[in-house]
Amino acid sequence: MTRIICLANSWKHGDRCIAGINELQGQWVRPVSDLPDGKIPKEMLQINRFEPALLDVLEIPLAQTGPDFGFACENLSVLPGEWRQVGKVPPAYLLKYCNSQEYILHNHLPYVTVEYMQSLPMCDRLTLQLVKAVRFTVNEPIKRKEGGNKWKGSIVTQHGQRLTATITDPAFIKNLEWGYRPQKACLVTVSLSMPWRPDDWQGDDPCWKLIAGVVELPEDVVEDEI
């Protein structure tokens, strides 16, 4: 069993993408199924009929390796067995895992190309990052042709990094649909999508940056800690 702190339970082609940090190694882990895009069917991840929530500590049966789809270093294959929720951590506990690199996932753009990822050593092909957003705003929703709303969020970090990306955190989106808007500093999990080319795209295949998980920090976390 592999133990992770759940930092993303996001939409992926009608099912889910789960990701979190292994406390022992301090490294990201993304469980992937044997489906073509690695998405996790909803019935696979249910624990006592509920889906994992952000901040849950999960034990998941995982292999030591998994398909990298040509560009990802965090993927581990899901093995048969029961998923367990064995604890929960407070939001402030995650501060030590925040990444203060120059860019949010490799560059200042809203995407990273597969070609660029493949130019890096395998250990540097990061597709997940936890960032501290001192300001997090939500754009007005866009109606999808297939129904429902598409939400985008804009991040500003304490180091001046900026990113506007689609939100794929279903629990957070449900709160947005009810009228909630974040008022505090947040910890945001940014993930790279599978390659997707818009109709008018020219150039190498892009993997788009997504806001896959949002956790608000409590007010009692002092300013110099966030």
Helices and strands as residue ranges (DSSP letters): E 2-12, E 15-22, E 27-32, H 42-45, E 56-60, E 75-77, E 84-88, G 91-97, E 111-113, H 114-118, G 122-124, E 128-138, E 142-143, E 149-150, E 152-157, E 162-167, H 170-177, E 186-192, E 206-216, G 223-225
